[in-house]
Amino acid sequence: MEYPLARQRWKEVRLAEVGRWAEAVVVSEQAVALRRELVELNRDAHLSDYVQSLVVRGWTLSEARQYGDAVRPLAEAFAAGQELPELARELLNDAVAVLREARRRSPAEVDAAFETLTGRTFTEWISEAG
């Protein structure tokens, strides 16, 4: 799958490109934790980077074949991304694209994780999300 936006600069993406999936998953978790702390300090300044790190985490988990685990950061990215200015909303499209790809690869796993997390089916949600 093509990387959402220009994430080639992200360490976890570079690790994934060379097949170092275990390390990429750990680095993506660290990136989300760091950016979550920054958002708590100054939401306006760091929300876009936080949402992007969630999308990258979801992508990393999906590419590491952890499809069910990819649902939470992608759903969180979509929810938090609703607060972004219009110009940054491409991140929402990325979150949806990664979720769709994860579901294409493992429908039962993604559907179960999605329904457990949101109380809704993926099909219901995606029809509204676009």
N, C-alpha and C positions, 0 to 999 in steps of 0.2 A: 504494500500500500504506500502511496505517496505520503510524505510527511505533511501534516497540516502546517500551513504558514511556512516560515523560514526557520524551522527548528533545528536545522543542521548544526547550529551553534550550541545546542544543548548537549551537555556531556553524556546524558543517558542515551541520546539518539546516536551519538558517535560510538558508544559502547555496544549498542544494539547492532549497529552496522557491521561490526566485526564479530558478532555472535556471542558476545559476553553478556548474555541475558540476565544471569543472576546478579551481576554487578549493576546492570542498567536498571533493574527493578529496585534495588536498594538506593541507588542515586536518585531515582525519580521520587521515591518516598521521602528522602532527605530534602529534595528541592521543594516539594509540597509543604513539608513542615516548616521550612525556613520562610517561604513566602506567606504561609498562613500567619506566622508571627509578625511579619511586616505589615500584612493587611490589618491585623489587630492594632498596630501602632498608627497606621495612616492608610485607611481604606481607599481613599481617592487616589493616592499616589501609587498604590501597589496592586489594586484589584485586577487590572489587566494581566500583569505578570503572574498573579496567583491563578487566574482562570487558565492561562496558557500552561502553567505547570501542571494543573489538573488534567488538561487534555493530553499533554505529553505523558503523564503517568498512565492514563487510560490506554493510550496508544502502546506504551511500553508493555503494559500487562497483557494487552491483547496480542501483540506480536510475540510475547513469551508464552502464548497459548493459555493464559490465565484469564479466560474470557469472562467468567463470572465475577472475578475480582476487578475487572476493568469497568464494570457498571457503576460502582460507587463514585469514583473520581469523575467520570464522564457526566453522570447525572448532576453531581455537585457543580461541575463546570458550567453546565447548561443553566442551572438555577442561579448561580452567582453571576453569570454572564448577562443575565437580564438587566442588571444594573449598569452595564457598560454603555458608554456613548455609542451612538450608531456606527461610527467609524471602526470601532473595535469588535463589532458583533460578528465578524467573520469567524471568531473563535467559537461561536455557537454552532455555526455550520460545521466546523471541524469536529466538535464534540459529537454531533449527530452522525457525521460520516464515519467516525471511528466506532461508534455504537452499532451502526448498521453493519459495518464490516465484521465486527465481533459476532453479531447475531447471525450473519450469513455463515460464518465458520462454525458456530456452535449454538444453534437456536435454542435448544432445551436449556443449556447452562445459562445463557444470557436471559432468557425468559424467566427462569426461576429466580435468578439474582435480582432482576428488575422488579418482579412482582413482590419479592420479599422486602426490598428496599422502599418501594414507592406505594405498594398496595394496589397498583394498576398493572395491566398487561402492557407489554412493550408495544403491541399493535395499537392499543388505545392511545398511548402517549405519542407515538410517532405520527399518528394521523393528525394530532393537534400541533405537534412541534414542527412538522413540515418535513 
